[in-house]
């Protein structure tokens, strides 16, 4: 072999290796490039001379070259000199298939500018990789074809599985109801639109748990940003995923506390008014809406005779009985001290509203053991029904008027308020 003329990046030397990378021939130019005599390299694997940090990329380039024998595989990295220092080189490898398969290699030294660029890119890549693994959020990258091109360690901890090839596989644990939210968000990001704080639920997978076993449901928050190539064309998206389950549970707990009566676990007055307003302002085709107003009779006597603790136990008992009597989808609220309100959406007729109120009356008309004594529980009940969309105060006022009519009559009867001519009352037998 003869040394080729020195080019802009330095001299080029020739090397022959077998398919496992053991050097069989190298020309004398290696002495000028690396300081080694040829016989000091022949018989050794080339990885002996490659920098440890560069060996993974060298092996990957070697395997890729062997898989494409008709092409030339390029690799850039550091070779050790005979003096212990490192020199950046670029190799062009070609697989020559014959009775004795060999790889022909051309090795060229790399210029200072090229080395600086290579080291900068390497350092930047390493920095981004290490930084992403240190983040408290999961990070992933997806291209336009839906292939996952990058993930960090935190993402796998959140979703419970390792790297998957496609975005559908990587996020197969999203609950079915929330999958459209995720898909729509990804579509927006790939359409060059930012996506911020999209919430959805997952059931984390585990490669150690059988698929039939359902793990605890988690709540995640997703943000996405578009990625573009050098010409500004969208090439994919990068996403950040946070596990916000504890925050979501705290938020739900605070919402429940803000809307729930602490003693009876019914809706409190404000939440009851809101529930009525939401019900009566939404048109219900072919149905009406009803409100049942319940006022406990002689409740003050219970407090005066047996104390407020006994009165509280009575209220809790009433709330439990009301819950057992109302329909699924109805709302139960504590409207005042001894007043309860049942909001009944989608009630077919005033007769049906009266039937619901009668069932409620039957549930709470009985004797209650308060410990010190047995108390006969009685209530005055009014019900209002309408097909109109109106304000909550009006419908509640109708039911309240019917309740007072029931109280005026002095017997346990359900009174129905009807609308014609300013409102009339009908006592339900």
C-alpha positions as CSV (number, residue, x, y, z in Angstrom):
1,X,0.0,0.0,0.0
2,X,1.1,3.6,-0.6
3,X,0.1,6.7,1.3
4,X,-2.2,9.0,-0.6
5,X,-1.4,12.7,-1.0
6,X,-2.5,14.8,1.9
7,X,-5.8,16.6,1.3
8,X,-7.5,19.5,3.1
9,X,-8.3,17.3,6.1
10,X,-4.9,15.6,6.3
11,X,-3.6,12.3,4.9
12,X,-5.8,9.3,4.1
13,X,-4.7,5.8,5.1
14,X,-6.1,2.4,4.1
15,X,-7.0,-0.3,6.5
16,X,-8.4,-3.8,6.1
17,X,-10.5,-5.5,8.8
18,X,-12.5,-8.7,9.0
19,X,-16.2,-8.6,9.8
20,X,-15.7,-8.5,13.5
21,X,-13.4,-5.5,13.2
22,X,-10.0,-7.1,13.7
23,X,-7.3,-5.3,11.7
24,X,-5.5,-7.4,9.1
25,X,-3.7,-4.7,7.1
26,X,-2.9,-1.1,7.6
27,X,-0.6,1.1,5.5
28,X,2.5,3.0,6.7
29,X,0.7,6.3,6.8
30,X,-0.9,5.3,10.1
31,X,2.4,6.2,11.8
32,X,2.1,9.8,10.6
33,X,-1.5,10.0,11.7
34,X,-1.5,8.0,14.9
35,X,2.1,7.3,15.7
36,X,1.6,3.5,15.7
37,X,3.7,1.2,13.6
38,X,1.5,-1.0,11.4
39,X,2.5,-4.2,13.2
40,X,1.4,-2.6,16.5
41,X,-2.2,-2.5,15.2
42,X,-2.5,-5.6,13.1
43,X,-4.2,-8.5,14.9
44,X,-6.1,-6.2,17.3
45,X,-9.7,-5.2,17.2
46,X,-10.2,-1.6,16.1
47,X,-12.2,-0.9,19.3
48,X,-9.0,-1.2,21.2
49,X,-8.0,2.1,19.7
50,X,-11.4,3.9,19.8
51,X,-12.3,6.2,22.6
52,X,-14.7,4.5,25.1
53,X,-17.4,7.2,24.6
54,X,-17.3,6.8,20.8
55,X,-17.4,3.0,20.8
56,X,-21.3,2.7,20.8
57,X,-21.6,4.9,17.7
58,X,-18.7,3.0,16.1
59,X,-20.4,-0.4,16.7
60,X,-23.7,1.0,15.5
61,X,-22.2,2.4,12.3
62,X,-20.3,-1.0,11.7
63,X,-23.5,-3.0,12.0
64,X,-25.4,-0.7,9.8
65,X,-22.6,-0.9,7.2
66,X,-22.7,-4.7,7.3
67,X,-26.5,-4.7,6.8
68,X,-26.1,-2.6,3.7
69,X,-23.1,-4.2,1.9
70,X,-23.6,-2.1,-1.3
71,X,-23.1,1.2,0.4
72,X,-20.4,3.1,2.2
73,X,-20.7,3.5,6.0
74,X,-19.3,6.7,7.4
75,X,-18.3,7.2,11.0
76,X,-16.5,10.0,12.9
77,X,-14.9,9.6,16.3
78,X,-11.6,9.5,18.3
79,X,-8.7,7.1,17.8
80,X,-5.9,6.8,20.4
81,X,-2.4,7.7,19.3
82,X,0.8,5.9,20.4
83,X,1.4,8.8,22.7
84,X,-1.8,8.4,24.7
85,X,-3.6,11.4,23.2
86,X,-6.8,11.2,21.0
87,X,-7.2,12.2,17.4
88,X,-10.5,12.8,15.6
89,X,-10.8,10.8,12.4
90,X,-13.5,10.1,9.8
91,X,-13.7,6.6,8.4
92,X,-15.4,5.4,5.2
93,X,-16.1,1.7,5.4
94,X,-17.1,-0.6,2.5
95,X,-17.9,-4.3,2.9
96,X,-16.3,-6.5,0.3
97,X,-18.1,-9.9,0.1
98,X,-15.7,-12.6,-1.1
99,X,-14.5,-16.0,-0.1
100,X,-12.8,-14.2,2.8
101,X,-15.1,-11.2,3.6
102,X,-13.3,-8.1,4.6
103,X,-14.1,-4.4,5.2
104,X,-12.0,-1.9,3.4
105,X,-11.6,1.3,5.3
106,X,-10.3,4.8,4.4
107,X,-9.3,6.9,7.4
108,X,-8.9,10.6,7.3
109,X,-7.9,13.1,10.0
110,X,-10.6,15.7,10.8
111,X,-9.8,19.4,10.8
112,X,-9.9,21.6,13.9
113,X,-13.2,23.2,12.7
114,X,-14.8,19.8,12.2
115,X,-13.6,18.5,15.6
116,X,-15.0,21.6,17.3
117,X,-18.3,21.1,15.6
118,X,-18.4,17.4,16.5
119,X,-17.5,18.0,20.1
120,X,-20.1,20.8,20.4
121,X,-22.8,18.6,18.9
122,X,-21.8,15.7,21.1
123,X,-21.7,17.9,24.3
124,X,-25.1,19.4,23.3
125,X,-26.7,16.1,22.7
126,X,-25.3,14.7,26.0
127,X,-26.5,17.8,27.8
128,X,-30.0,17.5,26.5
129,X,-30.2,13.8,27.2
130,X,-29.0,14.2,30.8
131,X,-31.2,17.2,31.3
132,X,-34.3,15.5,30.1
133,X,-33.6,12.5,32.4
134,X,-33.3,15.0,35.3
135,X,-36.6,16.7,34.7
136,X,-39.5,15.9,36.9
137,X,-41.7,15.4,33.9
138,X,-41.9,12.8,31.1
139,X,-40.5,13.9,27.8
140,X,-41.1,12.3,24.4
141,X,-40.6,13.2,20.7
142,X,-42.8,12.0,17.8
143,X,-42.4,12.5,14.1
144,X,-45.1,13.0,11.5
145,X,-45.4,9.3,10.8
146,X,-46.3,8.7,14.4
147,X,-43.0,7.1,15.4
148,X,-41.5,7.8,18.8
149,X,-38.0,9.1,18.3
150,X,-37.0,10.0,21.9
151,X,-38.2,9.4,25.5
152,X,-36.7,10.1,28.9
153,X,-36.6,7.9,31.9
154,X,-39.4,9.8,33.7
155,X,-41.9,9.1,31.0
156,X,-41.4,5.3,31.4
157,X,-41.9,5.7,35.2
158,X,-45.2,7.5,34.6
159,X,-46.7,5.2,32.0
160,X,-45.2,2.0,33.3
161,X,-43.6,0.7,30.1
162,X,-40.4,1.2,28.2
163,X,-39.8,2.7,24.8
164,X,-42.3,1.7,22.1
165,X,-41.9,2.3,18.4
166,X,-45.2,4.2,17.8
167,X,-47.1,6.9,19.7
168,X,-50.2,4.7,19.9
169,X,-48.2,1.9,21.6
170,X,-46.4,4.3,23.8
171,X,-49.7,5.7,25.2
172,X,-51.9,2.6,24.9
173,X,-52.7,2.9,28.7
174,X,-54.8,6.1,28.2
175,X,-58.4,5.3,29.4
176,X,-60.7,4.8,26.4
177,X,-62.9,7.8,27.2
178,X,-59.9,10.2,27.2
179,X,-58.2,8.9,24.1
180,X,-59.9,11.4,21.7
181,X,-58.5,14.2,23.9
182,X,-54.9,13.0,23.5
183,X,-55.3,12.3,19.8
184,X,-56.8,15.7,19.1
185,X,-54.1,17.4,21.1
186,X,-51.3,15.6,19.1
187,X,-53.1,16.6,15.8
188,X,-53.0,20.2,16.9
189,X,-49.3,20.1,17.7
190,X,-48.5,18.5,14.3
191,X,-50.6,21.3,12.7
192,X,-48.1,23.8,14.2
193,X,-50.4,24.9,17.1
194,X,-49.3,24.8,20.8
195,X,-51.1,22.6,23.3
196,X,-51.0,23.5,27.0
197,X,-52.1,21.6,30.1
198,X,-54.4,19.0,28.6
199,X,-55.7,16.6,31.3
200,X,-56.4,12.9,30.8
201,X,-56.4,9.7,32.7
202,X,-54.2,6.6,32.3
203,X,-54.1,3.2,33.8
204,X,-50.3,2.6,34.0
205,X,-49.1,-0.6,32.5
206,X,-46.5,-2.9,34.1
207,X,-44.4,-5.5,32.3
208,X,-44.4,-7.4,35.6
209,X,-48.2,-7.4,36.1
210,X,-50.5,-9.5,33.9
211,X,-52.5,-7.4,31.4
212,X,-55.8,-8.5,33.0
213,X,-54.8,-6.8,36.2
214,X,-55.9,-3.1,36.3
215,X,-53.6,-0.8,38.1
216,X,-54.5,2.4,39.9
217,X,-55.9,5.1,37.6
218,X,-53.7,8.2,37.4
219,X,-54.3,11.7,36.1
220,X,-51.8,13.3,33.7
221,X,-51.2,16.8,32.3
222,X,-49.8,17.1,28.8
223,X,-48.2,20.0,26.9
224,X,-47.0,19.8,23.3
225,X,-44.9,22.0,21.0
226,X,-44.3,21.7,17.3
227,X,-40.9,20.8,15.9
228,X,-39.7,22.0,12.5
229,X,-36.8,21.4,10.2
230,X,-34.3,23.9,8.9
231,X,-36.8,25.2,6.3
232,X,-39.6,25.7,8.9
233,X,-41.6,22.7,7.8
234,X,-43.3,20.8,10.6
235,X,-41.3,17.6,11.3
236,X,-42.9,16.4,14.5
237,X,-43.7,17.4,18.1
238,X,-42.2,17.2,21.5
239,X,-44.4,16.6,24.6
240,X,-44.1,16.9,28.4
241,X,-46.2,14.7,30.6
242,X,-46.7,15.2,34.3
243,X,-48.4,13.0,36.8
244,X,-50.8,15.3,38.6
245,X,-52.9,12.7,40.4
246,X,-52.4,14.0,43.9
247,X,-53.1,17.6,42.7
248,X,-56.3,16.4,40.9
249,X,-57.5,14.5,44.0
250,X,-56.9,17.6,46.2
251,X,-58.8,19.7,43.8
252,X,-61.7,17.3,43.8
253,X,-61.6,17.1,47.6
254,X,-61.7,20.9,47.8
255,X,-64.6,21.0,45.3
256,X,-66.5,18.5,47.3
257,X,-65.9,20.5,50.5
258,X,-67.0,23.7,48.8
259,X,-70.3,22.1,47.6
260,X,-71.2,19.7,50.4
261,X,-73.0,20.1,53.7
262,X,-70.5,18.9,56.3
263,X,-73.2,17.3,58.5
264,X,-75.4,15.4,56.0
265,X,-73.1,15.1,53.0
266,X,-75.9,16.6,50.9
267,X,-75.3,19.5,48.6
268,X,-75.0,22.7,50.6
269,X,-77.3,25.7,49.9
270,X,-75.1,27.3,47.2
271,X,-74.5,24.1,45.4
272,X,-78.3,23.3,45.6
273,X,-79.2,26.6,44.0
274,X,-76.6,25.9,41.2
275,X,-78.0,22.4,40.6
276,X,-81.5,23.8,40.3
277,X,-80.3,26.5,37.9
278,X,-78.4,24.0,35.7
279,X,-81.5,21.8,35.6
280,X,-84.2,24.3,34.7
281,X,-82.1,26.2,32.1
282,X,-81.5,23.2,30.0
283,X,-84.5,22.4,27.7
284,X,-85.7,18.8,28.2
285,X,-87.6,17.6,25.1
286,X,-90.7,15.7,26.0
287,X,-90.1,16.0,29.8
288,X,-90.3,18.6,32.5
289,X,-88.3,19.3,35.7
290,X,-89.4,19.1,39.3
291,X,-88.3,20.3,42.7
292,X,-89.5,18.7,45.9
293,X,-89.3,20.9,49.0
294,X,-89.1,19.1,52.4
295,X,-89.5,20.8,55.7
296,X,-89.3,18.8,58.9
297,X,-92.1,19.4,61.3
298,X,-91.4,20.3,64.9
299,X,-87.7,20.0,64.5
300,X,-87.1,22.8,67.0
301,X,-88.8,20.7,69.7
302,X,-86.2,17.9,69.1
303,X,-83.3,20.4,69.6
304,X,-85.0,22.0,72.7
305,X,-85.9,18.6,74.3
306,X,-82.9,16.4,73.6
307,X,-80.2,18.8,72.5
308,X,-78.5,19.8,69.3
309,X,-76.5,16.5,69.1
310,X,-79.8,14.6,68.9
311,X,-81.0,17.1,66.3
312,X,-77.9,16.5,64.2
313,X,-78.4,12.7,64.4
314,X,-82.0,13.2,63.2
315,X,-80.8,15.3,60.2
316,X,-78.3,12.7,59.2
317,X,-81.0,10.0,59.4
318,X,-83.3,12.1,57.2
319,X,-80.6,12.7,54.6
320,X,-79.8,8.9,54.4
321,X,-83.5,8.1,54.0
322,X,-83.9,10.7,51.3
323,X,-80.9,9.4,49.4
324,X,-82.5,5.9,49.4
325,X,-85.8,7.2,48.0
326,X,-84.7,9.5,45.1
327,X,-84.0,8.4,41.6
328,X,-80.5,7.9,40.1
329,X,-79.7,11.3,38.6
330,X,-81.7,13.3,41.1
331,X,-79.8,15.8,43.4
332,X,-80.3,16.1,47.1
333,X,-79.5,19.3,48.9
334,X,-79.8,20.7,52.4
335,X,-81.4,24.0,51.8
336,X,-81.6,25.3,55.4
337,X,-81.5,24.1,59.0
338,X,-84.3,21.5,58.7
339,X,-85.1,22.0,55.0
340,X,-84.1,19.7,52.2
341,X,-84.5,20.1,48.4
342,X,-84.7,17.3,45.8
343,X,-84.0,18.3,42.2
344,X,-85.5,15.9,39.7
345,X,-84.6,16.4,36.0
346,X,-86.5,14.7,33.2
347,X,-89.8,14.1,34.9
348,X,-92.6,13.1,32.4
349,X,-95.6,14.8,34.1
350,X,-96.8,16.6,37.2
351,X,-98.4,13.2,38.2
352,X,-95.0,11.6,38.0
353,X,-93.5,14.4,40.1
354,X,-96.1,13.8,42.7
355,X,-95.3,10.1,42.7
356,X,-91.7,10.9,43.4
357,X,-92.6,13.2,46.2
358,X,-95.0,10.6,47.7
359,X,-92.2,8.0,47.7
360,X,-90.0,10.6,49.5
361,X,-92.7,11.2,52.1
362,X,-93.1,7.5,52.7
363,X,-89.3,7.1,53.3
364,X,-89.1,9.7,56.0
365,X,-92.5,9.2,57.8
366,X,-91.6,6.8,60.7
367,X,-90.2,6.7,64.2
368,X,-86.5,7.4,64.8
369,X,-84.5,6.2,67.8
370,X,-82.4,9.1,69.0
371,X,-81.1,7.4,72.1
372,X,-82.8,9.4,74.8
373,X,-86.2,8.9,73.2
374,X,-88.1,7.7,70.1
375,X,-89.1,10.6,67.9
376,X,-91.9,10.5,65.3
377,X,-90.5,12.0,62.1
378,X,-92.9,14.1,60.2
379,X,-92.5,16.5,57.2
380,X,-94.4,19.0,55.1
381,X,-93.7,18.5,51.4
382,X,-94.3,20.6,48.4
383,X,-93.5,19.8,44.8
384,X,-93.4,22.0,41.7
385,X,-93.1,20.8,38.1
386,X,-92.6,22.7,34.8
387,X,-91.7,22.3,31.2
388,X,-90.5,25.9,30.9
389,X,-86.9,27.1,31.1
390,X,-86.9,29.6,33.9
391,X,-84.7,30.8,36.8
392,X,-84.0,28.6,39.8
393,X,-85.6,31.0,42.4
394,X,-89.0,30.8,40.6
395,X,-89.2,27.0,40.7
396,X,-88.0,26.8,44.3
397,X,-90.5,29.5,45.3
398,X,-93.3,27.4,43.7
399,X,-92.2,24.3,45.7
400,X,-91.8,26.4,48.8
401,X,-95.4,27.8,48.5
402,X,-96.7,24.2,48.0
403,X,-94.8,23.1,51.1
404,X,-96.4,25.9,53.2
405,X,-99.8,24.9,51.9
406,X,-99.1,21.4,53.1
407,X,-98.0,22.7,56.5
408,X,-101.2,24.9,56.6
409,X,-103.3,21.9,56.1
410,X,-101.7,20.3,59.1
411,X,-101.5,16.8,57.9
412,X,-98.8,14.7,56.1
413,X,-99.8,15.3,52.5
414,X,-97.8,16.1,49.5
415,X,-99.0,19.4,47.8
416,X,-98.4,20.0,44.1
417,X,-98.1,23.6,42.8
418,X,-99.6,24.1,39.4
419,X,-99.0,27.1,37.2
420,X,-102.2,28.3,35.6
421,X,-103.7,31.7,36.7
422,X,-100.8,32.6,39.0
423,X,-100.5,29.2,40.7
424,X,-102.9,26.9,42.4
425,X,-102.4,24.0,44.8
426,X,-103.4,20.4,44.5
427,X,-103.2,18.0,47.5
428,X,-101.9,14.7,46.5
429,X,-103.9,11.9,48.1
